[in-house]
Amino acid sequence: MKDHKQFILTWEVKRQEGKLKYVLKHGGLAGTFALIGVVMGSVLLYNSPSTYSFAYYLPTYFCVFFGVSLVAIVKFMFEWDKNEKKYSKGLNE
């Protein structure tokens, strides 16, 4: 019961920013973290930083960022709808 009340309180704050801002912000964050992971992985695993060519991998980085962001945006759209149903159900109880 405590978790349910905590969800209601936190979702009340998150939903004030609106669906579009919530979805785009979280999708962009997911893409950013994926991009950081890919850049760090390619620097540390494939080449030493002295021989590393950022420009060579730039198209790959753009694909990773936009691909992960797009998938995350779809995921967060479904999550928003699920949380809205859970929120409205919780208010009616």
Summary of the structure (lengths in Angstrom):
residues: 93
radius of gyration: 18.6
end to end distance: 11.5
largest distance: 61.5
contacts: 224
relative contact order: 0.16
helix: 89%
strand: 0%
